[in-house]
Structure formats: structure tokens, C-alpha cells
Amino acid sequence: MTGVRGGYLNPTHRRTEKEHGMSTTQKVAVLVGSIRKDSLNRKAALALAALAPAGMELQIVEINELGLYNQDLDQSPPPAWAAFRAQVNAADAVLFVSPEYNRSVPGVLKNAIDVGSRPYGQSVWSGKPGAVMSVAPGALGGFGANHHLRQSMVFLNVPMMQQPEAYVGGAANLFDETGANTNDGTKKFFENFINAFSAWIKVHTAG
Ligand code: FNR
């Protein structure tokens, strides 16, 4: 991919479709902030993937094998970091689907964000349109994680979709085993969210 690198050195820059190397398909890298097997957030990500409009493809980028970010390794990065960075670089946009841990972003997801942000000047995030959905069994729907993630994305020059906000609370009974929505209201909300994100990507990659 031939995107502009190190965008936070030039924070007003927005990538054009040409710079993105964007085809007619919108490729979305999905980062799930929980690595547990039965993760509700993973199910939510799968539900969104199934509801994505024609011309939009969601692919989960795995983050569980990255190891902890360590600046000492920037000169000779582990293969897992290089593979992760290449996968995000190849995408047109990024979607975060995450729980809240102790009112903030789970460490495993923050670690992946940090890995993608370095080496300095070569962030994979800069200029890519983004969105976040937070999912929790509790009533607050991961509000704290949702907004702490937005704070990092401001610094990383990721234009984050503002509306619809997505705080999915009471999530324990919203998905079946395959991740499909079991509730019509939630399904409609997910559909609306992913359609809005598709439109957001178009606006933020139009050249
Ligand atoms: C949680 N959980 C949680 N929930 C919440 O609404 N606010 C919070 O601050 C926290 N904090 C928290 C910390 C830690 C370490 C754990 C393990 C859990 C509960 C969390 O929302 C619940 O376990 C979700 O099911 C996690 O998402 P996945 O794994 O189902 O996607």
C-alpha cells in the first residue's frame, strides 16, 4: 500500500482514494479488544461483518500473538509485528470492537495500537477512517473504553465516526453462537452503524 506515512507529523492530511490504493471494495481491519474464546465483542464483530453492505469487507486482525510492545525492538521488529502492521496498512479503514476493562481500553488492544503506531513516523493508523463499538454485559456498554480509545485516535490522526455512537450494554443475550444478532432492535442498530461507517469511509477517503 502506498499510503502517506507518519501522518501525525502532518495532522491535517487526509488520505485520498489514490493514496489509499483503494479499490471499489472498502477493506476494513477489525480489531477486537478481547482475546477470549467466547468473547461477546468478537460475536459483535462477526455480526457487523455479516451485516456489512455490498462493497464493504470486514476482516478481524488478530492481536493475541503480538507480545508486549518494547521500543528496544523497533530496530529489528518481531515477525508478528511486521505481519500485523502489514495487515492494517493494507486496509482502507479500522473498526474497533472492544470491551471495557476497569473503565478503559483493555491492555491487549492498547498494546496492538502501540505496536501499530511505531516506529516513529511510520504509524499504520494515520489518516485511516475509524469507528468504535464497545460491548459489555453491564448497563454502561463500555462507555469508558469507547472514549479512551477515541482519545488515542485523536493523537494518531484517525478520523473517528462521531454518530451513531455505539455503546452496546446488556450484551450477554444479544448474539447466538455464530455471532448473529438474536434481537431485531440490535440487528437494526448494527445495520445502521455499519452502513454509516461505510458512508464515513467514503467521505474520508474521497479525493
Ligand atoms: C471487566 N468487565 C468490565 N465491564 C464493564 O462494563 N466495565 C468495566 O470496567 C469492566 N472491567 C473489567 C475488567 C476486567 C479485567 C475484566 C476481565 C472484565 C466485564 C467485561 O465487560 C466482561 O467480562 C465482557 O464480557 C468482556 O468482553 P468479552 O470478552 O465478552 O468480549
Boltz pocket constraint, residues with backbone or C-beta under 6 A from the ligand:
constraints:
  - pocket:
      binder: B
      contacts: [[A, 34], [A, 35], [A, 36], [A, 38], [A, 39], [A, 40], [A, 41], [A, 42], [A, 99], [A, 100], [A, 101], [A, 102], [A, 103], [A, 104], [A, 135], [A, 136], [A, 137], [A, 138], [A, 139], [A, 140], [A, 141], [A, 142]]
      max_distance: 6.0
